[in-house]
Amino acid sequence: LDRFLDKSSGFHNLGKAYDTLVTDIRQQLKLFHEEQLDKQRLPLKKLALEIAGLLNVPNMRQDPVLVDRVRDLQRQIHALHDQRKQFAQEQAFQLQLYKAERSSRFHFASPMLL
């Protein structure tokens, strides 16, 4: 905000300049979030592409090495899904604890004397 105020001395419409700043910050945060999601999805995409490539090999089902590789990749995908599920459950539990602590502050607070 200080940087914005330092740069805003030449602006005639300070409100518009502030709105532009907020919009730019939101766009940067959105790009950062998308990059983080892409990094998280990358291992799963690689595994899915490798499975798709193996399934397109002719007579793949007769080759036990390829069948074992596909099964191994499927196990890895299931492991990634299980990790994400566990992480989501932990996050939901932490959020529930936070909300419970927050509401208990108001409900169980000692009465204040005015």
Buried (B, 14 or more C-beta within 10 A) or exposed (E): EEEBEEEEEEEEEEEEBBEEBEEEEEEEEEEEEEEEEEEEEEEBEEBEEBBEEBEEEEEBEEEEEBEEBBEEBEEBBEEBEEEEEEEEEEEEEEEEEEEEEEEEEEEEEEEEEE
